[in-house]
């Protein structure tokens, strides 16, 4: 009997060695293996079945959202609602209590003021805004200065509105003449219009960059244009944009108020609720994990920190919340560094070994299925056009930054085994498409051989 067991164990080790060799050969044939970190673990027992450079410090990009959004969901709860509330005091003052709702729109502000008018609030004495839910820091640590024009990385804060983006509408004019440039909705920006209309072009060639030689809201617009083009850019000043749209909402309802807005904490007495706008946590989780929305990820992470600390949201409170959450799973953070909620910062450091330990640990939680359903499958979100051959066998979060590509999640092999995996590639010499090809080839080997 002992000989049979020993023989079986030897065969198992041989097969495992062959499987690992297949994965390693695949990696070596495609990329410098020192630029790749891989960890694969069986979620049933947490045992490692394959690894490569598993302890190497790597930039996780947006795969970090798996960790931060799980912590935030655990802290806030699946029934959490983002809310923006309008109150009236017995002194005829209005108070707008901000909830940093990442889904709040200008139309929502119009609805609040319409509700106020319906309740005969036509001439408020004062209008106060309570933005105490967050501190005044609107960018994450280590975010790059040259990303200020990137619509995927807008500022975030208590004054979130319209995705914190504005639209630049550029309309061509006569041949060789400058086009018109209009900001919609209105926001005070100045453009050095160096664009030329050229109707002979097949496509536009336009760039808008911030001109640091002048004031904050001056931009250089360069290139050639043949047809109408709309460019989205981050709002430079969230509070200013919010108040402009609030002005629009008030004027639209013909409410008589022209005195400006003052900062104040909502009183605990002598006020009553006029109206509120709410959005659900499920919308946020889908945005974070399926479409990798950085604004929503940062906002939710900061809100969770605020609730955990029972004070205004801040980066330190969010990171404290995260450390506490990971501690409940006995996960050591000695080999990692997390500085934001979205993975945008290149100051974030992750190891593949930690990520798979984390994925195995949360798979044991009672409410794991709820979280798992937010992770995209092929055909959804950032996997919309990737790995369609895996279909129901893969749930994964992708991550992309310059020189970095990553993917982490769960894969069900052909044999029916379920594995937590993490693949991170930090390599300046390889194209983004080649990095993604490496990821897919590794997952094919895991699916086929394990």
N, C-alpha and C positions, 0 to 999 in steps of 0.2 A: 504493500500500500504506500509506504514511504517513497519507494522508487517511482511509482506512478505519479504521486504528487510532485516529486522532484522533477520528473520528466515534463509534466504539464507546466510547471513554473519556468523551466528552461525554454520551452517552446514559446510561452507567453513573453518572456524577456526578449527572445529572438525576434518575434513579430513586432514587439514594441520598438525594438532597435531599428528594424527595417522601416517601420512607419515614420519614426523620427528622422531617419536618414533621407527618406523621400522628401519630407518637408524641407530639410536643410539643403538638399540638392536643388530644390526649386528656388529657394532664396539665393543660393550662391550663383545660380545661372542667370539671375535677373538683376542683382544689385549687390553692392558691397555689404556683406553681412554685418559689419560693424555699425552700419547706419540703421539697422533694424532691431527692434525689440519685440519679442513675441512671448506670450504666455497662454497656455491652454490648460484648463482644469475641469475635471468631471464635477458637475454641480451636485451629484448625489453624495459624494464623499469629500470633495475638495482636493482630491489628489491631482497632482500635476501629471499630464500626459505628454506635454511637449513644452520646451522653452528655449529661447535664444536671447542672450543678453537681458534676461528678465529683470535684473537689478539696475540696469543702465538708466540714468536719469534722462528723461526725454520730455519734449514738449507735447502735451496731449491734445492741444487745440480743442475743438468743440466736444470731443469725447468726455471732457471734464464735466459737461452738463449732466451726464449720467449720475455723477457723484453729488453735485450741488443741488440738482433738482430733486433727487431722492431725499436729501436732507431737508430741503424746503417743504416738500410735500408732507413729510413726517411731522414737521413742526407746525405748519399751518393747518393741515388736515384737508381731506378731499372736498369738504363742504365749505371751504373758505371762499368768501366773495370779496372781490375788489369793489370798493364803493366810493362814490363821490356824493356828498350830501349837502344840501342847501337848507340852512336854518334861518328863522326870523326871531329876533328878540322882542321882548315886550317894549323895548325902546325904539322899535321900528328900524333896527339895524339888521342887515343880512350878513350871514357867516357862511362861507363855502369851506367845508371840511374836505381837504384833499386826501385821497387814499392811494396816490401814486399809481392809479389804474393804468396799466400799459395799453389798454384797449379803449380808453376814453377818446372821444372824437369831438370836433366842433359841433356836430349835430347834437351830441349829448348835452353840451352846454346850452344850446338853443332850446332843447327840451326842458331843461331845468328852469330857464327863464320864462318859458311858455307856461309851465306849471305855476310859477310865481305870479304871473299876470292873471292866470285863471283864479287865483286866490286873492285877487285885488291888491297885490303888492305892486304899486305903481310909482311910488316916490319914496324909496328907502332913504333913511337919514345918512347911514354910512354903509360901506361894503367892506367886510373883512375877509381875508383869506388865511386859513389855518393850514400851513404847510409843514407842521411839526412832525409829521410821520417820518421824514428823512432829514439827515444833515444836508449840507450844501455841496457836497462832493458829487460831481456829475459824470466823472469818468473813472474807469478802473485803474488800479496800479499797473504801470508798465504798458499802458496803451500807447501806441505810436503816434507821435505828433503829426506825421504825414497821413494818418488815417482820418483826419478831421473832416475830409470831404467824402468819406466812404459811407454810403447810405446804409450799409450793413452794421455800422458801428456808431449810431447816434448817441448823444449824451442821454442820461436817464436821471430821473429825480421825482420829487413830489409833484412837479408841474408837467408830468407826462401828458401829451396831447397829440393826436393824429400821428402816432408812431414817431413823433419828434422829427418829422421830415417835412420839407417844403418842396414845391415843384417850381422849377425854372422853365418857363415856356419860351422857346426861341423860334421866331417866325421869320422866314426869309423874305427879302424885299426884292428890289430890282437888281439885275445882274451887276456884280461888282460893288454893290452897296451893302452897308451893314444891316443886319436883321434887327428886329425889335426883340428886346429881352424883358419879360414880365414875370414877376414873382407871384404865384398863386397858392393860397390866398396872400394878400398883401403882407409883406414884411420888409422893413427898411434895409435894403442891400444896395450897394453901388457897384456897377460893373464897368470896367475899362473894356469897352466893346471893340475888340480887334478882329471880330469875325467878319468874313466876307461872303456875300451871297454868290453862289456859283451853281446855276441851274443845270449845268452840263454834267455834274457829278452823279455817280450812281448811288452814293451814300454820303452821309454827313461825316465830317471829321472835326469834332469839336472837343475842346477841353476847357474846363473852368477850374482855376486854381486860386487859392487865397493869396492876396498880395500883401505880404508882411511888411512892405515898405510904407503902407498907409495905415489907416485906422482899421479896427477889427472887422468891419463889415464891408470891406472893399475887395473885389475879386477881379482877376484877369480872365476875360473870355476870349479864346483864340481859336482859329481854324477856319474851315469853309463849311457852308451849309447849302443844301439843295431843297430840303423839305422840312416841314415842321418837326421839331424835336422837343421832347419833354425830359428834363433831367431832374432827378430827385437828389436832394442834399440834406444833411443834418441841419436842424435848427441851431443857429449859433448861441442864442440865449433863450432857454426854455421859459423862464418867467415872463420875459417880454412878449414872446409869441403867445403864451397862454392868455395874458391880459388883453392883447389885441383881439383874440378870438372871443373873449368874454365881452369886450366892448361891442363886437359885432352882434352877439346874442342879445345883449341888453337893448341896443338900438333897434334890432329887428322886432322886438316886442313893444317898442315905443315906451319903455320904462324910463322915467325921468331920473337919471343919475349921471353926474358928470364930475364927481369929486375925486376920482381915482380909487385905488385899492390899498388897504392898509393890512399889515401883518398882525395877527392876533390869535391867541389860543381860544378855541371855542369855549364859552362859559359853560359851567356845569348846571347852571340854574337860569331860569327866566328866558329859555329859548325853546322853540318847538320846530319839529321837522316839517319843511315845506315840500321837499321832493328829494329823490335820490336816484342815482344811476348805478347799476351793479353789473358785474361780469363774473363768470364762473372760473374756478380753479382748473377745471378740465380743459377750458380753452387755452389757458396758460401752458399746461403740461404738453398739450399737442403742439403748441407753437415752439416750445423749447426743444422738445425731442424730435418732432417730425420735421419741422422747417428750420430748426436751429436759430430761432430768433434771439439775437443777443440782448436787445432791449428788454424783452420779457424775462429772459434768464437772469439778468442783473437785477431787475426790479423785484422779482419773486425771491431771489436770494437775500436781498436787502430787507424785504418785508419779513422774511422768516427770522432774520437776525433781530429785527425790531421786536417781534413777538417773544422771542426767546429771552431777550434782555429786559423786556418790558420798558423800553425807552425808544427814542428816535432811532431809526435805522442808520447803521453805519457799517463800514467795511469791517471794523474790529468786532462788532457784535455778530455780524454774519459769520466770520471766521471762528468766533467763539462757539456759535451754534453748531457749526460744522464739526469742529473738534469734539464737542460733546456727543454729537450723533455718532461719529465714527467710534468714539470710546465705548458706546453702548454695545458695539459689535466686537470689541476688543481688537480693533484694527490699529496698528501702530502707524503713526504719521512721520516717523523719524526720517524716512527716505524720500518724502515727497514735500512739495511746497505748493500751496494753493493761495492765490492772491485775489482772484475775482470769481464771479459766478458763471461766466460764459466760456472761458477758455481763450478769450481774445488775447490776453497778455502772454507774451513770451517769457514772463517771469514765472509762470506756472511750470512746475516740474512733477512728473509722474513716472512711476515704474510700472511695467506691464504686470509684474508680480503683485503689486498692490491692487491694481485695477481688477484683476481676476479674483483676488481674495475678496474684494468688495462685492463683485458681482455674485460670487458664491454665497456670501453672507446674506445679501438682501433677498436671494432666492429662497431662503429659509423663512422669511417673514410671512406672517399670516395674510397680509394685504399685498403680497408681491404681485399677484395676478393683475391687480389694478394698475400698478406701476408698469408692469411688463407690457400691457396693452398700449401704453403711450409710445413705446419704442417702435420705430418704423420697421416694417417688413419690406422686402423688395416690391417696388411698385408704388411705395408711399414716400412722401417727403423727400429727403435728400437721397433716398434709394429709389427714387421714381424711375430712373433709367439704368439702374445698376443691379447686377446679380439676380436677374429675373428667374434664372434657372433654379435658384434656391427656394423661391416662393415661400411656402409655409414653414420652411426649415431654418429660417434666419430672422433674428431681430437684432438690429444693430444701430449704433449711433456713429456717424462719421465725423471727421474733423479735418479742416484744411486751413493752413496758414502758409505764408511764403516759406518754402523749403521744408514744409511739414505736411504729412498726411497720416491720418490715423483712423482706425475703426475698432469698435469694441462692442461686445454684446453676447448673444447666445446663439449657438448653432446646434441643430439636431443632425447627427451624422446619418449616413445611409443605414448604419446598423441600429439606429434608434436611440443612440446615446446622446445626451445633451451636455454641451460643454460651454463654459464661460471662456471667452477669449479676448485678448487685447493685442493689437498690432499697431505699433507706432514706427514711423519712418521719418527720421530727421536727416535730410540729405539735400544739400544745395545743388548738387550736380545732376540730379535726376528730375525729369519733368513731372508735373503733377499727374499726368495721365499714366506715366510709367510707374509712379508710386502706387496708384490705384490698381494697376495691373498686377503688381507684386502682391497687394492685399488679396486680390481675388484668387490668384494662384495658390496662395497659402491656404485660404479658406476651402478651395477645391480639394487640396490634399487632406485637410482635416476631415472634410465631409466624406471623402472616399475611403480613407484609410483608418479612421477611428470609429 
